[in-house]
């Protein structure tokens, strides 16, 4: 019988050649090694919808296009590129910080995941479709408050719009009471403006005129797509109603708008709310208009 010793080679010897003491030591060493080795991670690196949104991110799509042109690799192969992976991790850290650590540890697995590669092909094919028609794929981000606050904001915007329309129904008011009449025109426009950002994006995109107006606001007046910016606009409307109130309903409308403005400011300061994505192709439409003689 071979006695147990500190020689590591004894661990590799067949159990039948070891003494009971040596066999027990070898089994204990194997158990410690198995316990120290973490089990392989299972499941997707990030949820499927998160992977899709990461690959549709404008910065990620841009670096993928640049690296594909420079290296000659296709979309699925380029996911293993170092610069592409760094851009994906940066986008994940900014937009989905709760998945950033997992993505950083398993980025190599992420790059070869068949579902991720399929999302990459779809995202780039969609972008190429727009680029091939002379336009550009634009993703806009709209900050939105919790649903309860959005509901109050929608009601306040509707009340303000209806009250302003009541003044505008009397065209003689432009001569007899010009200041409230002109202010009502502005109030109607502002109410429609803030209301567009509180409803579902699908509803806005279903009406081309409203969709185009919202895209213009996002591009030219970016504060309207931010929670704090719309809160200030609600507060501004509320103070206008209160300062030029000629009926009790005007004062109530002003108080409601001011209250909503305060809620928006608190939501922005406390970090409550979500970010909605809106994909547009405005540059393509602009190019087609310029091509008309």
ZAMARGU-4260 file (C-alpha; in steps of 0.2 Angstrom, whole numbers, plus 5000, padded with zeros to 4 digits):
<rodrens>
0) 5000/5000/5000 | 5006/5018/4996 | 5004/5029/5011 | 4997/5047/5009 | 5010/5060/5007
5) 5011/5078/5001 | 5016/5073/4983 | 5002/5080/4972 | 5004/5065/4960 | 4995/5054/4972
10) 4979/5063/4967 | 4981/5057/4950 | 4984/5039/4955 | 4969/5027/4953 | 4959/5024/4969
15) 4963/5006/4969 | 4982/5010/4972 | 4979/5022/4986 | 4977/5019/5004 | 4960/5024/5012
20) 4968/5040/5019 | 4976/5045/5003 | 4959/5042/4994 | 4950/5053/5006 | 4963/5067/5004
25) 4961/5066/4985 | 4942/5066/4986 | 4943/5081/4997 | 4955/5090/4986 | 4943/5087/4971
30) 4928/5093/4980 | 4937/5109/4985 | 4942/5112/4967 | 4925/5109/4961 | 4918/5121/4974
35) 4930/5135/4969 | 4926/5134/4951 | 4910/5145/4948 | 4897/5136/4938 | 4895/5142/4920
40) 4883/5156/4917 | 4867/5151/4909 | 4853/5161/4899 | 4855/5176/4889 | 4868/5190/4893
45) 4854/5203/4893 | 4835/5202/4890 | 4830/5200/4872 | 4822/5218/4871 | 4837/5226/4879
50) 4849/5217/4866 | 4837/5224/4852 | 4837/5242/4858 | 4856/5241/4861 | 4859/5236/4843
55) 4847/5249/4837 | 4856/5263/4846 | 4862/5276/4834 | 4880/5276/4840 | 4881/5257/4839
60) 4874/5257/4822 | 4886/5270/4816 | 4902/5261/4823 | 4896/5245/4816 | 4894/5253/4799
65) 4911/5261/4800 | 4920/5245/4806 | 4911/5235/4792 | 4918/5247/4779 | 4935/5247/4786
70) 4938/5229/4790 | 4927/5221/4776 | 4918/5210/4789 | 4899/5207/4789 | 4887/5212/4803
75) 4888/5196/4813 | 4907/5195/4812 | 4909/5213/4817 | 4901/5210/4834 | 4917/5203/4839
80) 4927/5219/4835 | 4934/5228/4850 | 4928/5245/4846 | 4910/5239/4842 | 4910/5230/4859
85) 4916/5245/4868 | 4902/5255/4860 | 4889/5242/4865 | 4895/5242/4883 | 4895/5261/4884
90) 4877/5262/4877 | 4872/5248/4890 | 4880/5258/4904 | 4871/5274/4899 | 4854/5266/4895
95) 4853/5250/4905 | 4865/5251/4919 | 4857/5237/4928 | 4863/5225/4915 | 4881/5233/4912
100) 4891/5222/4924 | 4883/5206/4916 | 4886/5213/4899 | 4904/5217/4903 | 4908/5200/4910
105) 4900/5190/4895 | 4903/5202/4880 | 4911/5188/4871 | 4896/5177/4873 | 4885/5191/4868
110) 4894/5193/4852 | 4891/5175/4846 | 4873/5173/4852 | 4863/5169/4837 | 4848/5179/4843
115) 4859/5194/4845 | 4867/5192/4828 | 4849/5191/4821 | 4844/5207/4830 | 4860/5215/4822
120) 4856/5210/4805 | 4838/5216/4807 | 4843/5233/4814 | 4856/5236/4801 | 4845/5231/4787
125) 4832/5243/4793 | 4845/5257/4794 | 4851/5253/4777 | 4834/5254/4770 | 4832/5272/4775
130) 4849/5276/4770 | 4847/5269/4753 | 4832/5280/4750 | 4843/5296/4753 | 4838/5298/4771
135) 4844/5295/4789 | 4837/5285/4803 | 4834/5296/4818 | 4831/5290/4836 | 4824/5303/4847
140) 4822/5301/4866 | 4807/5308/4875 | 4806/5309/4894 | 4790/5305/4902 | 4783/5306/4920
145) 4774/5291/4928 | 4757/5287/4921 | 4747/5295/4935 | 4756/5312/4932 | 4754/5310/4913
150) 4736/5307/4916 | 4734/5324/4926 | 4744/5333/4913 | 4733/5326/4899 | 4718/5332/4908
155) 4725/5349/4911 | 4731/5351/4893 | 4713/5347/4887 | 4705/5359/4899 | 4716/5373/4894
160) 4713/5369/4876 | 4695/5369/4878 | 4695/5385/4888 | 4706/5394/4875 | 4695/5388/4861
165) 4680/5395/4870 | 4687/5412/4868 | 4692/5410/4850 | 4674/5405/4845 | 4670/5423/4846
170) 4680/5432/4832 | 4673/5449/4838 | 4684/5447/4853 | 4699/5451/4843 | 4692/5469/4843
175) 4682/5470/4859 | 4694/5460/4870 | 4710/5459/4860 | 4722/5454/4874 | 4713/5438/4881
180) 4709/5433/4863 | 4727/5433/4858 | 4733/5425/4874 | 4720/5411/4871 | 4727/5408/4854
185) 4744/5405/4862 | 4736/5395/4876 | 4728/5383/4863 | 4745/5381/4854 | 4754/5378/4870
190) 4741/5366/4876 | 4742/5355/4860 | 4761/5356/4861 | 4762/5349/4879 | 4748/5337/4876
195) 4757/5328/4862 | 4771/5322/4873 | 4759/5314/4886 | 4750/5303/4874 | 4756/5287/4866
200) 4769/5289/4852 | 4759/5278/4841 | 4744/5289/4842 | 4754/5304/4837 | 4762/5295/4823
205) 4745/5290/4816 | 4742/5308/4812 | 4755/5315/4800 | 4752/5333/4804 | 4755/5330/4823
210) 4769/5318/4820 | 4778/5331/4809 | 4775/5345/4822 | 4782/5334/4836 | 4797/5330/4826
215) 4800/5349/4823 | 4798/5352/4842 | 4811/5339/4846 | 4823/5345/4834 | 4821/5364/4836
220) 4814/5365/4854 | 4822/5351/4863 | 4816/5356/4880 | 4799/5351/4875 | 4805/5333/4875
225) 4812/5334/4893 | 4801/5333/4909 | 4808/5349/4917 | 4806/5359/4901 | 4787/5354/4899
230) 4785/5357/4918 | 4791/5375/4915 | 4779/5377/4900 | 4764/5370/4911 | 4769/5383/4925
235) 4770/5397/4912 | 4753/5393/4905 | 4746/5392/4923 | 4752/5409/4927 | 4745/5416/4911
240) 4728/5410/4915 | 4729/5416/4933 | 4735/5434/4928 | 4722/5437/4915 | 4708/5427/4922
245) 4691/5435/4918 | 4680/5420/4925 | 4682/5408/4939 | 4685/5394/4926 | 4701/5403/4920
250) 4707/5403/4938 | 4704/5385/4940 | 4712/5381/4924 | 4727/5391/4929 | 4728/5382/4946
255) 4727/5365/4938 | 4741/5370/4925 | 4752/5377/4939 | 4750/5361/4950 | 4755/5350/4935
260) 4770/5360/4932 | 4775/5358/4950 | 4773/5339/4949 | 4783/5339/4933 | 4797/5348/4941
265) 4797/5336/4956 | 4797/5321/4945 | 4812/5328/4936 | 4821/5332/4952 | 4818/5316/4960
270) 4822/5305/4945 | 4805/5298/4942 | 4799/5293/4925 | 4804/5284/4909 | 4812/5287/4892
275) 4802/5284/4877 | 4811/5281/4860 | 4804/5288/4844 | 4811/5283/4827 | 4809/5295/4813
280) 4815/5298/4795 | 4813/5316/4793 | 4829/5319/4783 | 4822/5308/4769 | 4806/5318/4768
285) 4816/5334/4768 | 4827/5328/4753 | 4812/5323/4743 | 4804/5340/4745 | 4820/5348/4739
290) 4820/5337/4724 | 4804/5344/4718 | 4807/5358/4705
</rodrens>
